Amino acid sequence: MLNMRNIVNTLNFSDDVIVKIDKVLRVIAGVTTTPGVNPASHVAGGILNDAERRHSAGLMRVNHVGEVCAQALYEAQGRYAKTDTLRLQFEQAGREEEDHLAWTARRLRELGSHTSLLNPFWYAGAYVIGVVAAHLGDARSLGFVVETERQVEAHLVSHLEKLPLQDTKSRAIVEKMRDDEVVHGAAAQSLGALPAPAPVRLAMRAMASVMTATSYYL
């Protein structure tokens, strides 16, 4: 009986590992099982020249990387959350962010481009950060989410200024993403988030700058 129990436990562990690996691979590729309605699906796209297409692709690749990192953060913070309420909150936010992942990946394909070649690195780095945030306690972890969403919102607003005006499909996606990030940040705040310390905020901005500059091209 003991051996059989060990076998079952081993199989369950193996299944869990396979599921996690499958999820990571889908996140990196921008594939989701049940994507929501794409806000660009009913938008007539404008005509872009080669330079504008490359620029839009670079910006959307940055946005896709941001969603890859969001998935890693929510996965790590949810796994190590101290309460079931917070764990469910991270799971819900992660599911909603999957739509952003799918929309940006699809837009990149439409622009004839690709997702970041460094996505495995971005995912791993964000996961480690999520683990650290979670181990600081639920209130600090939520504060990290609030600051992340605040910075992402500002980042998306800047992209709306940089995207070609005629790239209406990309703009529709970014506008919906911006609105969703505001909601996620407010939800985290309502659960009792503590403000992220100033050094943490500065470090997050510095890391985001490196990621943005790199993933625009790679």
C-alpha contacts under 8 A as a table, 3 or more apart, distances in Angstrom:
res1	aa1	res2	aa2	distance
1	M	4	M	5.05
1	M	5	R	6.18
2	L	5	R	5.05
2	L	6	N	6.21
3	N	6	N	5.04
3	N	7	I	6.18
4	M	7	I	5.00
4	M	8	V	6.22
5	R	8	V	5.10
5	R	9	N	6.15
6	N	9	N	5.07
6	N	10	T	6.07
7	I	10	T	5.06
7	I	11	L	6.17
8	V	11	L	5.08
8	V	12	N	6.11
9	N	12	N	5.07
9	N	13	F	6.11
10	T	13	F	5.08
10	T	14	S	6.11
11	L	14	S	4.98
11	L	15	D	6.09
12	N	15	D	5.08
12	N	16	D	6.18
13	F	16	D	5.07
13	F	17	V	6.23
14	S	17	V	5.11
14	S	18	I	6.19
15	D	18	I	5.10
15	D	19	V	6.15
16	D	19	V	5.12
16	D	20	K	6.18
17	V	20	K	5.12
17	V	21	I	6.12
18	I	21	I	5.15
18	I	22	D	6.06
19	V	22	D	5.11
19	V	23	K	6.19
20	K	23	K	5.08
20	K	24	V	6.23
21	I	24	V	5.12
21	I	25	L	6.19
22	D	25	L	5.20
22	D	26	R	6.18
23	K	26	R	5.09
23	K	27	V	6.09
24	V	27	V	5.08
24	V	28	I	6.18
25	L	28	I	5.20
25	L	29	A	6.21
26	R	29	A	5.12
26	R	30	G	5.86
26	R	31	V	4.87
26	R	32	T	6.64
27	V	30	G	4.98
27	V	31	V	6.15
27	V	32	T	7.48
27	V	68	V	6.09
27	V	71	Q	7.25
27	V	101	L	7.35
28	I	31	V	7.86
28	I	68	V	6.29
28	I	119	N	5.76
28	I	120	P	6.62
28	I	123	Y	7.59
29	A	105	A	7.59
29	A	115	T	7.30
30	G	64	H	7.76
30	G	68	V	7.89
30	G	101	L	5.25
30	G	102	A	5.13
30	G	104	T	7.76
30	G	105	A	5.35
31	V	101	L	7.42
31	V	102	A	5.78
31	V	105	A	7.84
32	T	35	P	5.80
32	T	98	E	6.46
32	T	99	D	7.48
32	T	101	L	7.80
32	T	102	A	6.20
35	P	38	N	7.89
35	P	98	E	7.08
35	P	99	D	5.21
35	P	102	A	6.56
36	G	99	D	5.70
37	V	41	S	7.59
38	N	41	S	5.32
38	N	99	D	7.88
38	N	103	W	6.21
38	N	173	I	7.44
39	P	42	H	7.11
39	P	43	V	7.71
39	P	169	K	7.96
39	P	172	A	5.92
39	P	173	I	5.70
39	P	176	K	6.99
40	A	43	V	5.08
40	A	168	T	7.80
40	A	169	K	4.80
40	A	170	S	7.15
40	A	172	A	5.56
40	A	173	I	5.99
41	S	169	K	7.78
43	V	168	T	6.82
43	V	169	K	5.95
43	V	172	A	7.77
44	A	168	T	7.09
44	A	169	K	7.14
45	G	166	Q	7.14
45	G	167	D	6.09
45	G	168	T	5.45
45	G	169	K	5.53
46	G	166	Q	4.75
46	G	167	D	5.51
46	G	168	T	6.39
47	I	166	Q	6.72
47	I	167	D	7.47
48	L	51	A	7.87
48	L	52	E	5.58
48	L	53	R	5.67
48	L	166	Q	7.18
48	L	167	D	7.09
49	N	52	E	5.33
49	N	53	R	6.07
50	D	53	R	5.08
50	D	54	R	6.20
51	A	54	R	5.21
51	A	55	H	6.17
52	E	55	H	5.01
52	E	56	S	6.07
52	E	164	P	6.60
53	R	56	S	5.19
53	R	57	A	6.06
53	R	111	L	6.28
54	R	57	A	5.03
54	R	58	G	6.13
54	R	111	L	7.81
54	R	113	S	7.96
55	H	58	G	5.11
55	H	59	L	6.36
55	H	163	L	7.54
56	S	59	L	5.20
56	S	60	M	6.11
56	S	111	L	7.81
56	S	163	L	5.98
56	S	164	P	7.18
56	S	167	D	7.65
56	S	170	S	7.50
57	A	60	M	5.10
57	A	61	R	5.94
57	A	108	L	5.83
57	A	111	L	6.17
57	A	113	S	6.25
57	A	216	Y	7.98
58	G	61	R	5.11
58	G	62	V	6.38
58	G	215	S	7.42
58	G	216	Y	4.33
58	G	217	Y	6.18
59	L	62	V	5.12
59	L	63	N	6.37
59	L	159	H	6.97
59	L	163	L	7.59
59	L	216	Y	6.06
60	M	63	N	4.84
60	M	64	H	6.09
60	M	104	T	6.08
60	M	107	R	7.43
60	M	108	L	6.58
60	M	170	S	7.46
61	R	64	H	4.97
61	R	65	V	6.23
61	R	104	T	7.33
61	R	105	A	7.83
61	R	108	L	6.89
61	R	114	H	7.39
61	R	115	T	5.65
61	R	116	S	6.30
61	R	215	S	6.49
61	R	216	Y	6.14
62	V	65	V	5.13
62	V	66	G	6.32
62	V	116	S	7.91
62	V	211	M	7.77
62	V	212	T	5.77
62	V	215	S	5.46
62	V	216	Y	5.54
63	N	66	G	4.99
63	N	67	E	6.47
63	N	104	T	6.86
63	N	156	L	7.97
64	H	67	E	5.11
64	H	68	V	6.31
64	H	100	H	7.66
64	H	101	L	5.92
64	H	104	T	5.42
64	H	105	A	6.48
64	H	115	T	7.05
64	H	116	S	7.99
65	V	68	V	4.93
65	V	69	C	6.23
65	V	115	T	7.76
65	V	116	S	6.82
65	V	119	N	6.67
65	V	122	W	7.23
65	V	215	S	7.21
66	G	69	C	5.15
66	G	70	A	6.16
66	G	152	V	7.96
67	E	70	A	4.81
67	E	71	Q	6.23
67	E	97	E	6.82
67	E	98	E	7.65
67	E	100	H	6.61
67	E	101	L	5.48
68	V	71	Q	5.29
68	V	72	A	6.47
68	V	101	L	6.96
68	V	119	N	7.19
68	V	122	W	7.30
68	V	123	Y	6.06
69	C	72	A	5.09
69	C	73	L	6.08
69	C	122	W	6.25
69	C	123	Y	5.35
69	C	126	A	5.29
69	C	127	Y	7.54
70	A	73	L	5.06
70	A	74	Y	6.07
70	A	94	G	7.44
70	A	97	E	7.40
70	A	126	A	7.60
71	Q	74	Y	5.31
71	Q	75	E	6.01
71	Q	94	G	5.83
71	Q	97	E	7.21
71	Q	98	E	7.54
71	Q	123	Y	7.93
72	A	75	E	5.14
72	A	76	A	6.16
72	A	123	Y	5.61
72	A	124	A	7.37
72	A	126	A	5.64
72	A	127	Y	4.72
72	A	130	G	7.25
73	L	76	A	5.28
73	L	77	Q	5.96
73	L	126	A	5.59
73	L	127	Y	5.23
73	L	129	I	7.03
73	L	130	G	4.56
73	L	131	V	7.78
74	Y	77	Q	5.11
74	Y	78	G	5.72
74	Y	90	F	5.40
74	Y	91	E	6.97
74	Y	93	A	7.40
74	Y	94	G	5.82
74	Y	130	G	7.07
75	E	78	G	5.28
75	E	79	R	6.08
75	E	90	F	7.31
75	E	91	E	7.33
75	E	94	G	7.32
75	E	127	Y	7.41
75	E	130	G	7.81
76	A	79	R	5.17
76	A	80	Y	6.34
76	A	127	Y	5.61
76	A	128	V	7.58
76	A	130	G	5.02
76	A	131	V	5.25
76	A	134	A	7.47
77	Q	80	Y	5.39
77	Q	81	A	5.73
77	Q	87	R	7.64
77	Q	90	F	7.03
77	Q	130	G	5.18
77	Q	131	V	5.93
77	Q	133	A	6.99
77	Q	134	A	5.04
77	Q	141	S	7.16
78	G	81	A	5.14
78	G	86	L	7.04
78	G	87	R	4.49
78	G	88	L	7.33
78	G	89	Q	7.84
78	G	90	F	5.19
78	G	91	E	6.49
78	G	134	A	7.92
79	R	87	R	6.88
80	Y	87	R	7.96
80	Y	131	V	6.84
80	Y	134	A	5.73
80	Y	135	H	7.04
81	A	84	D	7.46
81	A	86	L	6.28
81	A	87	R	5.57
81	A	134	A	5.88
81	A	135	H	7.88
81	A	137	G	7.65
81	A	138	D	6.29
82	K	86	L	7.43
82	K	87	R	7.69
82	K	137	G	7.23
82	K	138	D	6.36
83	T	86	L	5.50
83	T	87	R	6.28
83	T	138	D	7.88
84	D	87	R	4.90
84	D	88	L	6.09
85	T	88	L	5.32
85	T	89	Q	6.29
86	L	89	Q	4.87
86	L	90	F	6.29
86	L	138	D	7.47
87	R	90	F	5.31
87	R	91	E	6.30
88	L	91	E	4.98
88	L	92	Q	6.09
89	Q	92	Q	5.19
89	Q	93	A	6.18
90	F	93	A	5.10
90	F	94	G	5.98
91	E	94	G	5.08
91	E	95	R	6.27
92	Q	95	R	5.21
92	Q	96	E	6.37
93	A	96	E	5.12
93	A	97	E	6.15
93	A	184	H	6.84
94	G	97	E	5.07
94	G	98	E	6.34
95	R	98	E	5.23
95	R	99	D	7.51
96	E	99	D	5.92
96	E	100	H	7.69
97	E	100	H	5.25
97	E	101	L	6.55
98	E	101	L	4.94
98	E	102	A	6.34
99	D	102	A	5.18
99	D	103	W	6.13
100	H	103	W	5.13
100	H	104	T	6.10
100	H	173	I	7.90
100	H	177	M	6.50
101	L	104	T	5.55
101	L	105	A	6.21
102	A	105	A	5.21
102	A	106	R	6.11
103	W	106	R	5.22
103	W	107	R	6.17
103	W	173	I	6.98
104	T	107	R	5.07
104	T	108	L	6.20
104	T	173	I	7.51
105	A	108	L	5.17
105	A	109	R	6.49
105	A	114	H	7.80
105	A	115	T	6.66
106	R	109	R	5.13
106	R	110	E	6.29
107	R	110	E	4.94
107	R	111	L	6.18
107	R	169	K	7.88
107	R	170	S	6.89
108	L	111	L	5.04
108	L	112	G	6.34
108	L	113	S	5.16
108	L	114	H	5.83
108	L	115	T	6.96
109	R	112	G	5.00
109	R	113	S	5.48
109	R	114	H	6.38
110	E	113	S	7.47
115	T	119	N	7.69
115	T	218	L	7.97
116	S	119	N	5.44
116	S	215	S	5.84
116	S	218	L	5.17
117	L	120	P	7.88
117	L	218	L	5.68
118	L	121	F	5.33
118	L	122	W	6.31
118	L	215	S	7.54
118	L	218	L	6.92
119	N	122	W	4.96
119	N	123	Y	6.01
120	P	123	Y	5.19
120	P	124	A	6.17
121	F	124	A	5.21
121	F	125	G	6.13
122	W	125	G	5.25
122	W	126	A	6.11
123	Y	126	A	5.25
123	Y	127	Y	6.07
124	A	127	Y	5.13
124	A	128	V	6.39
125	G	128	V	5.31
125	G	129	I	6.43
126	A	129	I	5.04
126	A	130	G	6.12
127	Y	130	G	4.97
127	Y	131	V	6.26
128	V	131	V	5.12
128	V	132	V	6.36
129	I	132	V	5.15
129	I	133	A	6.17
130	G	133	A	5.06
130	G	134	A	6.10
131	V	134	A	5.16
131	V	135	H	6.30
132	V	135	H	5.26
132	V	136	L	6.59
133	A	136	L	5.34
133	A	137	G	7.31
133	A	140	R	6.77
133	A	141	S	4.91
133	A	144	F	6.90
134	A	137	G	5.65
134	A	138	D	6.33
134	A	140	R	7.56
134	A	141	S	5.12
135	H	138	D	7.91
135	H	141	S	7.84
136	L	140	R	5.92
136	L	141	S	6.59
137	G	140	R	5.49
137	G	141	S	6.02
138	D	141	S	4.92
138	D	142	L	6.05
138	D	193	A	7.80
139	A	142	L	5.15
139	A	143	G	6.19
139	A	192	G	5.98
139	A	193	A	4.65
139	A	194	L	5.32
140	R	143	G	4.86
140	R	144	F	6.22
140	R	193	A	6.28
140	R	194	L	5.40
140	R	195	P	7.28
140	R	196	A	6.87
141	S	144	F	5.09
141	S	145	V	6.54
141	S	193	A	7.41
142	L	145	V	4.99
142	L	146	V	6.32
142	L	188	A	5.52
142	L	189	Q	7.01
142	L	191	L	7.61
142	L	192	G	7.33
142	L	193	A	4.69
142	L	194	L	6.96
143	G	146	V	5.03
143	G	147	E	6.26
143	G	188	A	7.38
143	G	189	Q	7.19
143	G	193	A	4.48
143	G	194	L	4.82
143	G	195	P	5.07
143	G	196	A	5.38
144	F	147	E	5.25
144	F	148	T	6.02
144	F	195	P	7.63
144	F	196	A	5.87
145	V	148	T	4.97
145	V	149	E	6.05
145	V	185	G	6.57
145	V	188	A	6.63
146	V	149	E	5.28
146	V	150	R	6.14
146	V	184	H	7.87
146	V	185	G	4.67
146	V	186	A	7.31
146	V	188	A	6.11
146	V	189	Q	6.34
146	V	193	A	7.41
146	V	195	P	7.96
147	E	150	R	4.99
147	E	151	Q	6.20
147	E	185	G	7.76
147	E	195	P	7.74
147	E	196	A	6.74
147	E	201	R	7.18
148	T	151	Q	5.26
148	T	152	V	6.09
148	T	204	M	7.93
149	E	152	V	4.96
149	E	153	E	5.95
149	E	181	E	5.61
149	E	182	V	6.80
149	E	184	H	7.09
149	E	185	G	5.37
150	R	153	E	5.19
150	R	154	A	6.40
150	R	181	E	7.79
150	R	182	V	7.39
150	R	185	G	6.95
151	Q	154	A	5.15
151	Q	155	H	6.09
151	Q	205	R	7.70
152	V	155	H	4.87
152	V	156	L	6.11
152	V	178	R	7.80
152	V	181	E	7.30
153	E	156	L	5.16
153	E	157	V	6.22
153	E	178	R	5.40
153	E	181	E	6.24
153	E	182	V	6.87
154	A	157	V	5.09
154	A	158	S	6.30
155	H	158	S	5.18
155	H	159	H	6.42
156	L	159	H	4.94
156	L	160	L	6.38
156	L	174	V	6.38
156	L	175	E	7.69
156	L	177	M	7.79
156	L	178	R	6.02
157	V	160	L	5.17
157	V	161	E	6.71
157	V	178	R	7.25
158	S	161	E	5.14
158	S	162	K	6.39
159	H	162	K	4.83
159	H	163	L	5.83
159	H	174	V	7.74
160	L	163	L	5.49
160	L	171	R	6.33
160	L	174	V	7.08
160	L	175	E	7.58
163	L	167	D	6.84
163	L	170	S	7.75
163	L	171	R	7.04
164	P	167	D	5.35
165	L	168	T	6.66
167	D	170	S	5.74
167	D	171	R	6.35
168	T	171	R	4.99
168	T	172	A	6.04
169	K	172	A	5.22
169	K	173	I	6.49
170	S	173	I	5.22
170	S	174	V	6.24
171	R	174	V	5.12
171	R	175	E	6.04
172	A	175	E	5.23
172	A	176	K	6.37
173	I	176	K	5.33
173	I	177	M	6.19
174	V	177	M	5.00
174	V	178	R	6.08
175	E	178	R	5.13
175	E	179	D	6.40
176	K	179	D	5.16
176	K	180	D	6.26
177	M	180	D	5.13
177	M	181	E	6.19
178	R	181	E	5.24
178	R	182	V	6.52
179	D	182	V	5.36
179	D	183	V	6.70
180	D	183	V	5.16
180	D	184	H	6.34
181	E	184	H	5.06
181	E	185	G	6.15
182	V	185	G	5.25
182	V	186	A	6.23
183	V	186	A	5.14
183	V	187	A	6.15
184	H	187	A	5.09
184	H	188	A	6.32
185	G	188	A	5.22
185	G	189	Q	6.21
186	A	189	Q	4.99
186	A	190	S	6.16
187	A	190	S	5.19
187	A	191	L	6.62
188	A	191	L	5.35
188	A	192	G	7.16
188	A	193	A	6.26
189	Q	192	G	5.68
189	Q	193	A	4.95
190	S	193	A	7.13
196	A	200	V	6.31
196	A	201	R	6.46
197	P	200	V	5.34
197	P	201	R	6.44
198	A	201	R	5.07
198	A	202	L	6.25
199	P	202	L	5.14
199	P	203	A	6.11
200	V	203	A	5.06
200	V	204	M	6.10
201	R	204	M	5.11
201	R	205	R	6.31
202	L	205	R	5.14
202	L	206	A	6.25
203	A	206	A	5.07
203	A	207	M	6.19
204	M	207	M	5.18
204	M	208	A	6.06
205	R	208	A	5.02
205	R	209	S	6.16
206	A	209	S	5.15
206	A	210	V	6.52
207	M	210	V	5.22
207	M	211	M	6.25
208	A	211	M	5.05
208	A	212	T	5.97
209	S	212	T	5.13
209	S	213	A	6.10
210	V	213	A	5.33
210	V	214	T	6.14
211	M	214	T	5.29
211	M	215	S	5.87
212	T	215	S	5.44
212	T	216	Y	6.03
213	A	216	Y	5.70
213	A	217	Y	7.52
214	T	217	Y	5.90
214	T	218	L	6.01
215	S	218	L	4.63
